[in-house]
């Protein structure tokens, strides 16, 4: 039972190549249940192919919260 829903991306939102200064948008979808307010916390960071998270000058790590209202299916 998933009364508040399951959350995931509607499709692939990570491009193979992103140009400097580009913006990448990802849609988060709520499936199954849709009761009540839900807060989804996220973190975005650059991970190299070897799995290490490097601190680099040309990438800005970010984090935040997406709030889903009752019966809201995507954001």
PQR file of N, CA, C, O and H, with PARSE charges and radii, in Angstrom:
ATOM      1  N   UNK A   1       0.846  -1.185   0.000 -0.4000 1.5000
ATOM      2  CA  UNK A   1       0.000   0.000   0.000 -0.0000 2.0000
ATOM      3  C   UNK A   1       0.887   1.243   0.000  0.5500 1.7000
ATOM      4  O   UNK A   1       1.763   1.389   0.852 -0.5500 1.4000
ATOM      5  N   UNK A   2       0.659   2.115  -0.938 -0.4000 1.5000
ATOM      6  CA  UNK A   2       1.436   3.349  -1.075 -0.0000 2.0000
ATOM      7  C   UNK A   2       0.487   4.537  -1.089  0.5500 1.7000
ATOM      8  O   UNK A   2       0.337   5.205  -2.113 -0.5500 1.4000
ATOM      9  H   UNK A   2      -0.053   1.996  -1.631  0.4000 1.0000
ATOM     10  N   UNK A   3      -0.145   4.800   0.032 -0.4000 1.5000
ATOM     11  CA  UNK A   3      -1.171   5.837   0.107 -0.0000 2.0000
ATOM     12  C   UNK A   3      -0.671   7.209  -0.321  0.5500 1.7000
ATOM     13  O   UNK A   3      -1.424   7.983  -0.911 -0.5500 1.4000
ATOM     14  H   UNK A   3      -0.023   4.258   0.864  0.4000 1.0000
ATOM     15  N   UNK A   4       0.577   7.518  -0.037 -0.4000 1.5000
ATOM     16  CA  UNK A   4       1.130   8.824  -0.409 -0.0000 2.0000
ATOM     17  C   UNK A   4       1.834   8.807  -1.756  0.5500 1.7000
ATOM     18  O   UNK A   4       2.235   9.862  -2.248 -0.5500 1.4000
ATOM     19  H   UNK A   4       1.189   6.890   0.442  0.4000 1.0000
ATOM     20  N   UNK A   5       1.992   7.643  -2.364 -0.4000 1.5000
ATOM     21  CA  UNK A   5       2.556   7.545  -3.696 -0.0000 2.0000
ATOM     22  C   UNK A   5       3.979   7.040  -3.740  0.5500 1.7000
ATOM     23  O   UNK A   5       4.667   6.956  -2.722 -0.5500 1.4000
ATOM     24  H   UNK A   5       1.666   6.786  -1.965  0.4000 1.0000
ATOM     25  N   UNK A   6       4.403   6.705  -4.948 -0.4000 1.5000
ATOM     26  CA  UNK A   6       5.790   6.374  -5.264 -0.0000 2.0000
ATOM     27  C   UNK A   6       6.289   7.465  -6.198  0.5500 1.7000
ATOM     28  O   UNK A   6       5.529   7.954  -7.034 -0.5500 1.4000
ATOM     29  H   UNK A   6       3.845   6.774  -5.775  0.4000 1.0000
ATOM     30  N   UNK A   7       7.539   7.851  -6.072 -0.4000 1.5000
ATOM     31  CA  UNK A   7       8.056   8.994  -6.815 -0.0000 2.0000
ATOM     32  C   UNK A   7       9.241   8.581  -7.668  0.5500 1.7000
ATOM     33  O   UNK A   7      10.085   7.790  -7.246 -0.5500 1.4000
ATOM     34  H   UNK A   7       8.157   7.453  -5.393  0.4000 1.0000
ATOM     35  N   UNK A   8       9.292   9.132  -8.878 -0.4000 1.5000
ATOM     36  CA  UNK A   8      10.392   8.860  -9.789 -0.0000 2.0000
ATOM     37  C   UNK A   8      10.334   9.819 -10.956  0.5500 1.7000
ATOM     38  O   UNK A   8       9.422  10.640 -11.059 -0.5500 1.4000
ATOM     39  H   UNK A   8       8.606   9.774  -9.220  0.4000 1.0000
ATOM     40  N   UNK A   9      11.314   9.708 -11.831 -0.4000 1.5000
ATOM     41  CA  UNK A   9      11.354  10.556 -13.020 -0.0000 2.0000
ATOM     42  C   UNK A   9      10.452   9.972 -14.097  0.5500 1.7000
ATOM     43  O   UNK A   9      10.306   8.754 -14.195 -0.5500 1.4000
ATOM     44  H   UNK A   9      12.055   9.041 -11.747  0.4000 1.0000
ATOM     45  N   UNK A  10       9.839  10.846 -14.916 -0.4000 1.5000
ATOM     46  CA  UNK A  10       8.965  10.376 -15.992 -0.0000 2.0000
ATOM     47  C   UNK A  10       9.762   9.784 -17.142  0.5500 1.7000
ATOM     48  O   UNK A  10       9.201   9.069 -17.973 -0.5500 1.4000
ATOM     49  H   UNK A  10       9.958  11.836 -14.837  0.4000 1.0000
ATOM     50  N   UNK A  11      11.025  10.057 -17.209 -0.4000 1.5000
ATOM     51  CA  UNK A  11      11.911   9.529 -18.241 -0.0000 2.0000
ATOM     52  C   UNK A  11      13.335   9.892 -17.886  0.5500 1.7000
ATOM     53  O   UNK A  11      13.602  10.440 -16.816 -0.5500 1.4000
ATOM     54  H   UNK A  11      11.482  10.638 -16.534  0.4000 1.0000
ATOM     55  N   UNK A  12      14.238   9.587 -18.781 -0.4000 1.5000
ATOM     56  CA  UNK A  12      15.640   9.944 -18.548 -0.0000 2.0000
ATOM     57  C   UNK A  12      15.780  11.464 -18.584  0.5500 1.7000
ATOM     58  O   UNK A  12      15.337  12.107 -19.535 -0.5500 1.4000
ATOM     59  H   UNK A  12      14.021   9.142 -19.650  0.4000 1.0000
ATOM     60  N   UNK A  13      16.382  12.027 -17.570 -0.4000 1.5000
ATOM     61  CA  UNK A  13      16.533  13.488 -17.538 -0.0000 2.0000
ATOM     62  C   UNK A  13      17.996  13.892 -17.438  0.5500 1.7000
ATOM     63  O   UNK A  13      18.303  15.054 -17.171 -0.5500 1.4000
ATOM     64  H   UNK A  13      16.741  11.504 -16.797  0.4000 1.0000
ATOM     65  N   UNK A  14      18.887  12.956 -17.648 -0.4000 1.5000
ATOM     66  CA  UNK A  14      20.318  13.252 -17.593 -0.0000 2.0000
ATOM     67  C   UNK A  14      20.881  13.075 -19.001  0.5500 1.7000
ATOM     68  O   UNK A  14      21.000  11.948 -19.482 -0.5500 1.4000
ATOM     69  H   UNK A  14      18.638  12.012 -17.865  0.4000 1.0000
ATOM     70  N   UNK A  15      21.227  14.176 -19.661 -0.4000 1.5000
ATOM     71  CA  UNK A  15      21.774  14.058 -21.012 -0.0000 2.0000
ATOM     72  C   UNK A  15      23.192  13.495 -20.976  0.5500 1.7000
ATOM     73  O   UNK A  15      23.896  13.624 -19.975 -0.5500 1.4000
ATOM     74  H   UNK A  15      21.130  15.091 -19.270  0.4000 1.0000
ATOM     75  N   UNK A  16      23.602  12.870 -22.077 -0.4000 1.5000
ATOM     76  CA  UNK A  16      24.972  12.369 -22.152 -0.0000 2.0000
ATOM     77  C   UNK A  16      25.965  13.517 -22.150  0.5500 1.7000
ATOM     78  O   UNK A  16      27.039  13.421 -21.557 -0.5500 1.4000
ATOM     79  H   UNK A  16      23.029  12.764 -22.891  0.4000 1.0000
ATOM     80  N   UNK A  17      25.599  14.607 -22.818 -0.4000 1.5000
ATOM     81  CA  UNK A  17      26.468  15.783 -22.886 -0.0000 2.0000
ATOM     82  C   UNK A  17      25.624  17.016 -22.601  0.5500 1.7000
ATOM     83  O   UNK A  17      24.538  17.174 -23.158 -0.5500 1.4000
ATOM     84  H   UNK A  17      24.726  14.686 -23.299  0.4000 1.0000
ATOM     85  N   UNK A  18      26.118  17.880 -21.741 -0.4000 1.5000
ATOM     86  CA  UNK A  18      25.447  19.147 -21.460 -0.0000 2.0000
ATOM     87  C   UNK A  18      26.445  20.269 -21.708  0.5500 1.7000
ATOM     88  O   UNK A  18      27.563  20.244 -21.195 -0.5500 1.4000
ATOM     89  H   UNK A  18      27.001  17.751 -21.288  0.4000 1.0000
ATOM     90  N   UNK A  19      26.036  21.236 -22.489 -0.4000 1.5000
ATOM     91  CA  UNK A  19      26.900  22.377 -22.775 -0.0000 2.0000
ATOM     92  C   UNK A  19      26.984  23.293 -21.566  0.5500 1.7000
ATOM     93  O   UNK A  19      26.066  23.344 -20.748 -0.5500 1.4000
ATOM     94  H   UNK A  19      25.127  21.256 -22.906  0.4000 1.0000
ATOM     95  N   UNK A  20      28.080  24.008 -21.460 -0.4000 1.5000
ATOM     96  CA  UNK A  20      28.261  24.956 -20.368 -0.0000 2.0000
ATOM     97  C   UNK A  20      27.128  25.980 -20.364  0.5500 1.7000
ATOM     98  O   UNK A  20      26.768  26.516 -21.412 -0.5500 1.4000
ATOM     99  H   UNK A  20      28.826  23.967 -22.124  0.4000 1.0000
ATOM    100  N   UNK A  21      26.579  26.243 -19.207 -0.4000 1.5000
ATOM    101  CA  UNK A  21      25.494  27.207 -19.082 -0.0000 2.0000
ATOM    102  C   UNK A  21      24.124  26.650 -19.406  0.5500 1.7000
ATOM    103  O   UNK A  21      23.139  27.387 -19.358 -0.5500 1.4000
ATOM    104  H   UNK A  21      26.872  25.808 -18.356  0.4000 1.0000
ATOM    105  N   UNK A  22      24.028  25.363 -19.739 -0.4000 1.5000
ATOM    106  CA  UNK A  22      22.735  24.788 -20.095 -0.0000 2.0000
ATOM    107  C   UNK A  22      21.925  24.447 -18.848  0.5500 1.7000
ATOM    108  O   UNK A  22      22.477  24.249 -17.765 -0.5500 1.4000
ATOM    109  H   UNK A  22      24.828  24.764 -19.779  0.4000 1.0000
ATOM    110  N   UNK A  23      20.620  24.384 -19.021 -0.4000 1.5000
ATOM    111  CA  UNK A  23      19.702  24.023 -17.949 -0.0000 2.0000
ATOM    112  C   UNK A  23      19.093  22.670 -18.277  0.5500 1.7000
ATOM    113  O   UNK A  23      18.697  22.420 -19.416 -0.5500 1.4000
ATOM    114  H   UNK A  23      20.172  24.545 -19.900  0.4000 1.0000
ATOM    115  N   UNK A  24      19.019  21.809 -17.291 -0.4000 1.5000
ATOM    116  CA  UNK A  24      18.430  20.487 -17.467 -0.0000 2.0000
ATOM    117  C   UNK A  24      17.178  20.414 -16.600  0.5500 1.7000
ATOM    118  O   UNK A  24      17.232  20.693 -15.402 -0.5500 1.4000
ATOM    119  H   UNK A  24      19.341  22.012 -16.366  0.4000 1.0000
ATOM    120  N   UNK A  25      16.053  20.040 -17.202 -0.4000 1.5000
ATOM    121  CA  UNK A  25      14.791  19.936 -16.464 -0.0000 2.0000
ATOM    122  C   UNK A  25      14.386  18.476 -16.340  0.5500 1.7000
ATOM    123  O   UNK A  25      14.477  17.717 -17.305 -0.5500 1.4000
ATOM    124  H   UNK A  25      16.010  19.813 -18.175  0.4000 1.0000
ATOM    125  N   UNK A  26      13.946  18.088 -15.165 -0.4000 1.5000
ATOM    126  CA  UNK A  26      13.483  16.729 -14.907 -0.0000 2.0000
ATOM    127  C   UNK A  26      12.099  16.804 -14.273  0.5500 1.7000
ATOM    128  O   UNK A  26      11.879  17.585 -13.347 -0.5500 1.4000
ATOM    129  H   UNK A  26      13.872  18.705 -14.381  0.4000 1.0000
ATOM    130  N   UNK A  27      11.170  15.998 -14.767 -0.4000 1.5000
ATOM    131  CA  UNK A  27       9.825  15.958 -14.206 -0.0000 2.0000
ATOM    132  C   UNK A  27       9.756  14.795 -13.217  0.5500 1.7000
ATOM    133  O   UNK A  27      10.106  13.663 -13.551 -0.5500 1.4000
ATOM    134  H   UNK A  27      11.348  15.364 -15.519  0.4000 1.0000
ATOM    135  N   UNK A  28       9.304  15.085 -12.003 -0.4000 1.5000
ATOM    136  CA  UNK A  28       9.112  14.054 -10.988 -0.0000 2.0000
ATOM    137  C   UNK A  28       7.641  13.668 -11.004  0.5500 1.7000
ATOM    138  O   UNK A  28       6.761  14.526 -10.937 -0.5500 1.4000
ATOM    139  H   UNK A  28       9.020  16.005 -11.732  0.4000 1.0000
ATOM    140  N   UNK A  29       7.383  12.362 -11.094 -0.4000 1.5000
ATOM    141  CA  UNK A  29       6.023  11.844 -11.209 -0.0000 2.0000
ATOM    142  C   UNK A  29       5.635  11.087  -9.937  0.5500 1.7000
ATOM    143  O   UNK A  29       6.447  10.381  -9.339 -0.5500 1.4000
ATOM    144  H   UNK A  29       8.098  11.665 -11.149  0.4000 1.0000
ATOM    145  N   UNK A  30       4.395  11.253  -9.552 -0.4000 1.5000
ATOM    146  CA  UNK A  30       3.826  10.562  -8.389 -0.0000 2.0000
ATOM    147  C   UNK A  30       2.865   9.505  -8.904  0.5500 1.7000
ATOM    148  O   UNK A  30       1.862   9.841  -9.533 -0.5500 1.4000
ATOM    149  H   UNK A  30       3.736  11.826 -10.038  0.4000 1.0000
ATOM    150  N   UNK A  31       3.151   8.239  -8.650 -0.4000 1.5000
ATOM    151  CA  UNK A  31       2.277   7.150  -9.092 -0.0000 2.0000
ATOM    152  C   UNK A  31       1.660   6.464  -7.880  0.5500 1.7000
ATOM    153  O   UNK A  31       2.069   6.681  -6.739 -0.5500 1.4000
ATOM    154  H   UNK A  31       3.966   7.967  -8.139  0.4000 1.0000
ATOM    155  N   UNK A  32       0.689   5.650  -8.156 -0.4000 1.5000
ATOM    156  CA  UNK A  32      -0.087   4.907  -7.158 -0.0000 2.0000
ATOM    157  C   UNK A  32      -0.835   5.864  -6.258  0.5500 1.7000
ATOM    158  O   UNK A  32      -1.683   6.597  -6.767 -0.5500 1.4000
ATOM    159  H   UNK A  32       0.357   5.473  -9.083  0.4000 1.0000
ATOM    160  N   UNK A  33      -0.591   5.916  -4.977 -0.4000 1.5000
ATOM    161  CA  UNK A  33      -1.351   6.764  -4.067 -0.0000 2.0000
ATOM    162  C   UNK A  33      -1.083   8.241  -4.276  0.5500 1.7000
ATOM    163  O   UNK A  33      -0.041   8.621  -4.811 -0.5500 1.4000
ATOM    164  H   UNK A  33       0.098   5.320  -4.564  0.4000 1.0000
ATOM    165  N   UNK A  34      -2.026   9.076  -3.853 -0.4000 1.5000
ATOM    166  CA  UNK A  34      -1.864  10.529  -4.007 -0.0000 2.0000
ATOM    167  C   UNK A  34      -2.467  11.279  -2.822  0.5500 1.7000
ATOM    168  O   UNK A  34      -2.885  12.428  -2.958 -0.5500 1.4000
ATOM    169  H   UNK A  34      -2.873   8.768  -3.419  0.4000 1.0000
ATOM    170  N   UNK A  35      -2.510  10.633  -1.669 -0.4000 1.5000
ATOM    171  CA  UNK A  35      -3.110  11.258  -0.495 -0.0000 2.0000
ATOM    172  C   UNK A  35      -2.137  12.215   0.177  0.5500 1.7000
ATOM    173  O   UNK A  35      -0.932  11.964   0.211 -0.5500 1.4000
ATOM    174  H   UNK A  35      -2.170   9.699  -1.558  0.4000 1.0000
ATOM    175  N   UNK A  36      -2.646  13.278   0.694 -0.4000 1.5000
ATOM    176  CA  UNK A  36      -1.941  14.197   1.577 -0.0000 2.0000
ATOM    177  C   UNK A  36      -0.784  14.927   0.879  0.5500 1.7000
ATOM    178  O   UNK A  36      -0.481  14.684  -0.289 -0.5500 1.4000
ATOM    179  H   UNK A  36      -3.625  13.482   0.666  0.4000 1.0000
ATOM    180  N   UNK A  37      -0.164  15.810   1.623 -0.4000 1.5000
ATOM    181  CA  UNK A  37       1.011  16.550   1.165 -0.0000 2.0000
ATOM    182  C   UNK A  37       2.236  15.660   1.331  0.5500 1.7000
ATOM    183  O   UNK A  37       2.346  14.922   2.310 -0.5500 1.4000
ATOM    184  H   UNK A  37      -0.410  16.007   2.572  0.4000 1.0000
ATOM    185  N   UNK A  38       3.154  15.731   0.373 -0.4000 1.5000
ATOM    186  CA  UNK A  38       4.405  14.981   0.458 -0.0000 2.0000
ATOM    187  C   UNK A  38       5.538  15.910   0.069  0.5500 1.7000
ATOM    188  O   UNK A  38       5.432  16.657  -0.905 -0.5500 1.4000
ATOM    189  H   UNK A  38       3.064  16.331  -0.422  0.4000 1.0000
ATOM    190  N   UNK A  39       6.625  15.865   0.830 -0.4000 1.5000
ATOM    191  CA  UNK A  39       7.817  16.658   0.543 -0.0000 2.0000
ATOM    192  C   UNK A  39       8.905  15.710   0.048  0.5500 1.7000
ATOM    193  O   UNK A  39       9.287  14.775   0.752 -0.5500 1.4000
ATOM    194  H   UNK A  39       6.712  15.259   1.621  0.4000 1.0000
ATOM    195  N   UNK A  40       9.400  15.951  -1.161 -0.4000 1.5000
ATOM    196  CA  UNK A  40      10.461  15.146  -1.752 -0.0000 2.0000
ATOM    197  C   UNK A  40      11.743  15.968  -1.696  0.5500 1.7000
ATOM    198  O   UNK A  40      11.818  17.049  -2.281 -0.5500 1.4000
ATOM    199  H   UNK A  40       9.090  16.710  -1.733  0.4000 1.0000
ATOM    200  N   UNK A  41      12.740  15.462  -0.999 -0.4000 1.5000
ATOM    201  CA  UNK A  41      14.025  16.144  -0.881 -0.0000 2.0000
ATOM    202  C   UNK A  41      14.955  15.637  -1.976  0.5500 1.7000
ATOM    203  O   UNK A  41      14.988  14.440  -2.260 -0.5500 1.4000
ATOM    204  H   UNK A  41      12.679  14.585  -0.524  0.4000 1.0000
ATOM    205  N   UNK A  42      15.716  16.551  -2.596 -0.4000 1.5000
ATOM    206  CA  UNK A  42      16.622  16.151  -3.671 -0.0000 2.0000
ATOM    207  C   UNK A  42      17.993  16.799  -3.500  0.5500 1.7000
ATOM    208  O   UNK A  42      18.134  17.839  -2.857 -0.5500 1.4000
ATOM    209  H   UNK A  42      15.689  17.524  -2.366  0.4000 1.0000
ATOM    210  N   UNK A  43      18.999  16.156  -4.094 -0.4000 1.5000
ATOM    211  CA  UNK A  43      20.360  16.679  -4.154 -0.0000 2.0000
ATOM    212  C   UNK A  43      20.887  16.437  -5.556  0.5500 1.7000
ATOM    213  O   UNK A  43      20.722  15.349  -6.108 -0.5500 1.4000
ATOM    214  H   UNK A  43      18.885  15.311  -4.617  0.4000 1.0000
ATOM    215  N   UNK A  44      21.514  17.441  -6.127 -0.4000 1.5000
ATOM    216  CA  UNK A  44      22.123  17.334  -7.453 -0.0000 2.0000
ATOM    217  C   UNK A  44      23.617  17.563  -7.284  0.5500 1.7000
ATOM    218  O   UNK A  44      24.037  18.571  -6.717 -0.5500 1.4000
ATOM    219  H   UNK A  44      21.648  18.324  -5.678  0.4000 1.0000
ATOM    220  N   UNK A  45      24.415  16.625  -7.777 -0.4000 1.5000
ATOM    221  CA  UNK A  45      25.868  16.779  -7.700 -0.0000 2.0000
ATOM    222  C   UNK A  45      26.506  16.138  -8.918  0.5500 1.7000
ATOM    223  O   UNK A  45      25.907  15.279  -9.566 -0.5500 1.4000
ATOM    224  H   UNK A  45      24.073  15.806  -8.237  0.4000 1.0000
ATOM    225  N   UNK A  46      27.706  16.554  -9.221 -0.4000 1.5000
ATOM    226  CA  UNK A  46      28.435  16.007 -10.369 -0.0000 2.0000
ATOM    227  C   UNK A  46      29.186  14.773  -9.916  0.5500 1.7000
ATOM    228  O   UNK A  46      29.983  14.827  -8.979 -0.5500 1.4000
ATOM    229  H   UNK A  46      28.193  17.251  -8.695  0.4000 1.0000
ATOM    230  N   UNK A  47      28.929  13.653 -10.589 -0.4000 1.5000
ATOM    231  CA  UNK A  47      29.616  12.403 -10.292 -0.0000 2.0000
ATOM    232  C   UNK A  47      30.382  12.000 -11.550  0.5500 1.7000
ATOM    233  O   UNK A  47      29.804  11.918 -12.634 -0.5500 1.4000
ATOM    234  H   UNK A  47      28.282  13.608 -11.351  0.4000 1.0000
ATOM    235  N   UNK A  48      31.650  11.756 -11.409 -0.4000 1.5000
ATOM    236  CA  UNK A  48      32.462  11.328 -12.543 -0.0000 2.0000
ATOM    237  C   UNK A  48      32.215   9.851 -12.831  0.5500 1.7000
ATOM    238  O   UNK A  48      31.583   9.157 -12.034 -0.5500 1.4000
ATOM    239  H   UNK A  48      32.120  11.823 -10.529  0.4000 1.0000
ATOM    240  N   UNK A  49      32.707   9.374 -13.958 -0.4000 1.5000
ATOM    241  CA  UNK A  49      32.472   7.990 -14.363 -0.0000 2.0000
ATOM    242  C   UNK A  49      33.049   6.985 -13.374  0.5500 1.7000
ATOM    243  O   UNK A  49      32.597   5.841 -13.327 -0.5500 1.4000
ATOM    244  H   UNK A  49      33.221   9.937 -14.606  0.4000 1.0000
ATOM    245  N   UNK A  50      34.041   7.393 -12.583 -0.4000 1.5000
ATOM    246  CA  UNK A  50      34.604   6.470 -11.595 -0.0000 2.0000
ATOM    247  C   UNK A  50      33.814   6.470 -10.285  0.5500 1.7000
ATOM    248  O   UNK A  50      34.209   5.807  -9.325 -0.5500 1.4000
ATOM    249  H   UNK A  50      34.408   8.322 -12.621  0.4000 1.0000
ATOM    250  N   UNK A  51      32.690   7.216 -10.239 -0.4000 1.5000
ATOM    251  CA  UNK A  51      31.814   7.221  -9.081 -0.0000 2.0000
ATOM    252  C   UNK A  51      32.207   8.182  -7.983  0.5500 1.7000
ATOM    253  O   UNK A  51      31.608   8.164  -6.908 -0.5500 1.4000
ATOM    254  H   UNK A  51      32.369   7.754 -11.019  0.4000 1.0000
ATOM    255  N   UNK A  52      33.197   9.020  -8.226 -0.4000 1.5000
ATOM    256  CA  UNK A  52      33.660   9.968  -7.215 -0.0000 2.0000
ATOM    257  C   UNK A  52      33.000  11.321  -7.448  0.5500 1.7000
ATOM    258  O   UNK A  52      32.904  11.780  -8.586 -0.5500 1.4000
ATOM    259  H   UNK A  52      33.684   9.035  -9.099  0.4000 1.0000
ATOM    260  N   UNK A  53      32.550  11.955  -6.382 -0.4000 1.5000
ATOM    261  CA  UNK A  53      31.933  13.279  -6.447 -0.0000 2.0000
ATOM    262  C   UNK A  53      33.025  14.323  -6.259  0.5500 1.7000
ATOM    263  O   UNK A  53      33.475  14.566  -5.138 -0.5500 1.4000
ATOM    264  H   UNK A  53      32.628  11.582  -5.457  0.4000 1.0000
ATOM    265  N   UNK A  54      33.448  14.936  -7.351 -0.4000 1.5000
ATOM    266  CA  UNK A  54      34.506  15.935  -7.297 -0.0000 2.0000
ATOM    267  C   UNK A  54      33.926  17.328  -7.092  0.5500 1.7000
ATOM    268  O   UNK A  54      32.846  17.633  -7.599 -0.5500 1.4000
ATOM    269  H   UNK A  54      33.083  14.739  -8.261  0.4000 1.0000
ATOM    270  N   UNK A  55      34.632  18.167  -6.359 -0.4000 1.5000
ATOM    271  CA  UNK A  55      34.281  19.580  -6.266 -0.0000 2.0000
ATOM    272  C   UNK A  55      34.961  20.280  -7.428  0.5500 1.7000
ATOM    273  O   UNK A  55      36.189  20.297  -7.520 -0.5500 1.4000
ATOM    274  H   UNK A  55      35.509  17.919  -5.948  0.4000 1.0000
ATOM    275  N   UNK A  56      34.167  20.855  -8.310 -0.4000 1.5000
ATOM    276  CA  UNK A  56      34.724  21.530  -9.484 -0.0000 2.0000
ATOM    277  C   UNK A  56      34.168  22.939  -9.561  0.5500 1.7000
ATOM    278  O   UNK A  56      33.092  23.226  -9.035 -0.5500 1.4000
ATOM    279  H   UNK A  56      33.170  20.841  -8.236  0.4000 1.0000
ATOM    280  N   UNK A  57      34.910  23.810 -10.221 -0.4000 1.5000
ATOM    281  CA  UNK A  57      34.512  25.211 -10.303 -0.0000 2.0000
ATOM    282  C   UNK A  57      33.385  25.463 -11.292  0.5500 1.7000
ATOM    283  O   UNK A  57      32.681  26.466 -11.169 -0.5500 1.4000
ATOM    284  H   UNK A  57      35.783  23.577 -10.648  0.4000 1.0000
ATOM    285  N   UNK A  58      33.193  24.578 -12.273 -0.4000 1.5000
ATOM    286  CA  UNK A  58      32.217  24.848 -13.326 -0.0000 2.0000
ATOM    287  C   UNK A  58      30.880  24.128 -13.118  0.5500 1.7000
ATOM    288  O   UNK A  58      30.066  24.061 -14.039 -0.5500 1.4000
ATOM    289  H   UNK A  58      33.764  23.763 -12.372  0.4000 1.0000
ATOM    290  N   UNK A  59      30.654  23.598 -11.932 -0.4000 1.5000
ATOM    291  CA  UNK A  59      29.393  22.912 -11.647 -0.0000 2.0000
ATOM    292  C   UNK A  59      28.909  23.342 -10.271  0.5500 1.7000
ATOM    293  O   UNK A  59      29.683  23.370  -9.314 -0.5500 1.4000
ATOM    294  H   UNK A  59      31.315  23.653 -11.184  0.4000 1.0000
ATOM    295  N   UNK A  60      27.639  23.673 -10.175 -0.4000 1.5000
ATOM    296  CA  UNK A  60      27.074  24.105  -8.896 -0.0000 2.0000
ATOM    297  C   UNK A  60      26.192  22.996  -8.334  0.5500 1.7000
ATOM    298  O   UNK A  60      25.129  22.711  -8.885 -0.5500 1.4000
ATOM    299  H   UNK A  60      27.011  23.650 -10.953  0.4000 1.0000
ATOM    300  N   UNK A  61      26.622  22.371  -7.244 -0.4000 1.5000
ATOM    301  CA  UNK A  61      25.774  21.396  -6.566 -0.0000 2.0000
ATOM    302  C   UNK A  61      24.543  22.118  -6.032  0.5500 1.7000
ATOM    303  O   UNK A  61      24.608  23.303  -5.705 -0.5500 1.4000
ATOM    304  H   UNK A  61      27.485  22.603  -6.796  0.4000 1.0000
ATOM    305  N   UNK A  62      23.434  21.414  -5.943 -0.4000 1.5000
ATOM    306  CA  UNK A  62      22.191  22.033  -5.477 -0.0000 2.0000
ATOM    307  C   UNK A  62      21.382  21.012  -4.689  0.5500 1.7000
ATOM    308  O   UNK A  62      21.556  19.805  -4.856 -0.5500 1.4000
ATOM    309  H   UNK A  62      23.381  20.451  -6.208  0.4000 1.0000
ATOM    310  N   UNK A  63      20.507  21.501  -3.841 -0.4000 1.5000
ATOM    311  CA  UNK A  63      19.570  20.638  -3.127 -0.0000 2.0000
ATOM    312  C   UNK A  63      18.322  21.448  -2.817  0.5500 1.7000
ATOM    313  O   UNK A  63      18.345  22.678  -2.851 -0.5500 1.4000
ATOM    314  H   UNK A  63      20.366  22.482  -3.706  0.4000 1.0000
ATOM    315  N   UNK A  64      17.251  20.764  -2.521 -0.4000 1.5000
ATOM    316  CA  UNK A  64      16.011  21.467  -2.233 -0.0000 2.0000
ATOM    317  C   UNK A  64      14.885  20.505  -1.942  0.5500 1.7000
ATOM    318  O   UNK A  64      15.109  19.322  -1.687 -0.5500 1.4000
ATOM    319  H   UNK A  64      17.232  19.764  -2.494  0.4000 1.0000
ATOM    320  N   UNK A  65      13.677  21.021  -1.983 -0.4000 1.5000
ATOM    321  CA  UNK A  65      12.479  20.249  -1.682 -0.0000 2.0000
ATOM    322  C   UNK A  65      11.414  20.514  -2.736  0.5500 1.7000
ATOM    323  O   UNK A  65      11.202  21.656  -3.144 -0.5500 1.4000
ATOM    324  H   UNK A  65      13.495  21.982  -2.191  0.4000 1.0000
ATOM    325  N   UNK A  66      10.752  19.461  -3.170 -0.4000 1.5000
ATOM    326  CA  UNK A  66       9.582  19.574  -4.035 -0.0000 2.0000
ATOM    327  C   UNK A  66       8.385  19.175  -3.180  0.5500 1.7000
ATOM    328  O   UNK A  66       8.395  18.109  -2.563 -0.5500 1.4000
ATOM    329  H   UNK A  66      10.925  18.533  -2.838  0.4000 1.0000
ATOM    330  N   UNK A  67       7.364  20.009  -3.137 -0.4000 1.5000
ATOM    331  CA  UNK A  67       6.167  19.707  -2.353 -0.0000 2.0000
ATOM    332  C   UNK A  67       5.028  19.316  -3.285  0.5500 1.7000
ATOM    333  O   UNK A  67       4.661  20.069  -4.187 -0.5500 1.4000
ATOM    334  H   UNK A  67       7.356  20.874  -3.638  0.4000 1.0000
ATOM    335  N   UNK A  68       4.479  18.136  -3.056 -0.4000 1.5000
ATOM    336  CA  UNK A  68       3.318  17.666  -3.801 -0.0000 2.0000
ATOM    337  C   UNK A  68       2.076  17.898  -2.956  0.5500 1.7000
ATOM    338  O   UNK A  68       2.042  17.549  -1.776 -0.5500 1.4000
ATOM    339  H   UNK A  68       4.777  17.525  -2.323  0.4000 1.0000
ATOM    340  N   UNK A  69       1.063  18.484  -3.564 -0.4000 1.5000
ATOM    341  CA  UNK A  69      -0.228  18.686  -2.913 -0.0000 2.0000
ATOM    342  C   UNK A  69      -1.044  17.401  -3.019  0.5500 1.7000
ATOM    343  O   UNK A  69      -0.728  16.554  -3.855 -0.5500 1.4000
ATOM    344  H   UNK A  69       1.090  18.767  -4.523  0.4000 1.0000
ATOM    345  N   UNK A  70      -2.083  17.225  -2.199 -0.4000 1.5000
ATOM    346  CA  UNK A  70      -2.933  16.053  -2.349 -0.0000 2.0000
ATOM    347  C   UNK A  70      -3.455  15.940  -3.787  0.5500 1.7000
ATOM    348  O   UNK A  70      -3.942  16.918  -4.353 -0.5500 1.4000
ATOM    349  H   UNK A  70      -2.339  17.913  -1.520  0.4000 1.0000
ATOM    350  N   UNK A  71      -3.352  14.777  -4.353 -0.4000 1.5000
ATOM    351  CA  UNK A  71      -3.800  14.425  -5.701 -0.0000 2.0000
ATOM    352  C   UNK A  71      -2.964  15.041  -6.813  0.5500 1.7000
ATOM    353  O   UNK A  71      -3.303  14.872  -7.984 -0.5500 1.4000
ATOM    354  H   UNK A  71      -2.957  13.982  -3.893  0.4000 1.0000
ATOM    355  N   UNK A  72      -1.892  15.745  -6.497 -0.4000 1.5000
ATOM    356  CA  UNK A  72      -0.982  16.263  -7.527 -0.0000 2.0000
ATOM    357  C   UNK A  72      -0.122  15.108  -8.022  0.5500 1.7000
ATOM    358  O   UNK A  72       0.425  14.355  -7.216 -0.5500 1.4000
ATOM    359  H   UNK A  72      -1.616  15.882  -5.546  0.4000 1.0000
ATOM    360  N   UNK A  73       0.004  14.959  -9.347 -0.4000 1.5000
ATOM    361  CA  UNK A  73       0.682  13.809  -9.941 -0.0000 2.0000
ATOM    362  C   UNK A  73       2.079  14.083 -10.473  0.5500 1.7000
ATOM    363  O   UNK A  73       2.864  13.147 -10.622 -0.5500 1.4000
ATOM    364  H   UNK A  73      -0.441  15.570 -10.002  0.4000 1.0000
ATOM    365  N   UNK A  74       2.419  15.343 -10.768 -0.4000 1.5000
ATOM    366  CA  UNK A  74       3.769  15.618 -11.277 -0.0000 2.0000
ATOM    367  C   UNK A  74       4.177  17.036 -10.931  0.5500 1.7000
ATOM    368  O   UNK A  74       3.340  17.903 -10.680 -0.5500 1.4000
ATOM    369  H   UNK A  74       1.782  16.104 -10.647  0.4000 1.0000
ATOM    370  N   UNK A  75       5.468  17.247 -10.924 -0.4000 1.5000
ATOM    371  CA  UNK A  75       6.027  18.566 -10.641 -0.0000 2.0000
ATOM    372  C   UNK A  75       7.325  18.697 -11.406  0.5500 1.7000
ATOM    373  O   UNK A  75       7.987  19.732 -11.327 -0.5500 1.4000
ATOM    374  H   UNK A  75       6.148  16.543 -11.128  0.4000 1.0000
TER
END
